[in-house]
Amino acid sequence: MTHLSNKKIYLLGLGALGGLIAAKLHDAFPGSVKIIADEKRQQAIQGSGLTVNGKAINFQFITPGTGHGEADLVIVAVKNAQLQQAIQDIKSFIGNDTVVISLLNGISSEEIIGDEIGHEHLLYAYGVGMDAVRKSTEIRYTNPGKIVFGEKDNHELSDRVKFVKELFDKAQMPYNIPVDMKRALWSKFMMNTGINQASAVLKAPYGAFHVPGEAYDLMLAAAGEVMELSTHYGVNLGQADVDDFLKILNTLDPAGKTSMLQDVEAGRETEVDLFAGTVLAMGKPYNLHAPVNEMLYKKIKSLNE
């Protein structure tokens, strides 16, 4: 790894989450952060500009497949529908010591990326607690949330984890490094499966989930099926995991919206296959019935159409 003063940090994906993180890293390392994007995308962003909480950010860009050298850290912050293209776009920037963090929803993106570029590059990661919303060229948030990351086991921090930790410390990017990363990933998967899908179907902002009612009950019912599923995969999520999720949820801007609701409103393809689709597929070998996720899957698929 190079010293922090001359590291190369490349990021792919400038949606609400990617833009928030890119802005924080850009402020801390203005000469080091570059956005991976094809020329058409670069021109679109440069032409219209991008603001984060009202501040215009002039990002530097690099084009996939060009000779910009190997990155020290690559952050992938695209949606699942763009994952295969993203893998192709980052390949030319992967060197022997490059660390890759994937912030995609679900519990499978690290395995998919690792199969293509080598699992030795991947740390497990996800973002949680962000209430960022992107509208056109403007990203706004009240809570930056945190990035949860690490190796599968973090009883002792690896050099790679220490490196990313240093970067986030300097960028004042909140983070958490759990001892058991697999359990943490499943906990986020449970959270997303509950609130993302319930919000998309009910067109409900975060505030609707802060109090008991239809939205709250639907969210917990969908999440409960993930809890049951987790027992078949040796994770055994419990009520304490739900309580932790509800604490995070209550910190989010009541007017803010989940990424899936933002996708529905913008007419974009949703990530329902990552949530209900995964629950249904992983439950099949155990004859596990998940009627709430089955209903949500059908409803959200009809919204997509």
WOKA-V224869 format. One line per field, one symbol per residue. ss: DSSP state (2 for helix, 1 for strand, 0 for the rest). psi: psi as a letter, one per 40 degrees, with the letter a starting at -180 (. if undefined). A space follows every 10 residues. Layout:
BEGIN
ss->???
psi->???
END
This chain:
BEGIN
ss->0002220011 1100022222 2222222200 0011110022 2222222200 1100110001 1100000000 0011110002 2222222222 2220000011 1100000022 2222222022 2111111111 0011100111 0001111111 0010000022 2222222222 2000110001 2222222222 2222222222 2200022220 0002222222 2222222222 2000000022 2222222220 0000000022 2222220000 0000022222 2222000000 2222222222 22220
psi->iiiddfihhh hhhfaddddd ddddddddgd edhihhiidd dddddddeih ihfehhhgii iihheigeih idhhhhfiid deddddddde deehadehhh hheiiafedd ddddddehde ehiiiiiieh fihhhbehhi idheaihhia idhfdhhidd dddddddddd efhiihgidg dddddddddd dddcdddddd defhiddeee iiaddddddd dddddddddd defedfiadd ddddddddde eihdeiiidd dddddefihi fdddcddddd ddddeefhhg dddddddddd dddd.
END
